[in-house]
Structures are given as structure tokens and as C-alpha cells.
């Protein structure tokens, strides 16, 4: 888990340093495609795992609750970040 977080942090730092680089302009489309591909492969992995499928009825509600809570938390965090960003931009303009 630490290696995943470290990789994400290093990628963020490198992206910040290279944010004005021309070759990074088209990376948004490839990022979206890659995330969709990873989700598809995750779905294949879950669907082919007999243990998960057999216990889906028992664990399904917990998974749905975790997914809903994670989604709600992400929406709240994103809306707060947008509000803070917009507030800061308005203060800079004034």
C-alpha cells in the first residue's frame, strides 16, 4: 500500500514540475482510457473469482454501502475543493 501511495505522490510531484510541458497536453484522454481499461479488467477479475461470486449475496450490501459512502465522500470533498478554489480566485481578482 505504501508503494502505491508513494507512486501517486511522485507522479503528482512530477506532474506539478512538468505542468507547462507541451507533451502533457494530450495525456488527459489517455488517462481516461487507462482508468476505464483498469475498471474493465477489475470487473473481469471480480466476475471470474468464484469465491466473490458465491458470497455476493452475503457481502453485496456491504460492498454497495462502501461504494456509496466512498462516492458520497468523493463528491463532498470535490465540491469543497471547488468552492475553496473559486473563493481563492475571487480574492485574487479583487
Order of alpha helices (4+ residues) and beta strands (2+ residues): alpha-alpha-alpha-alpha
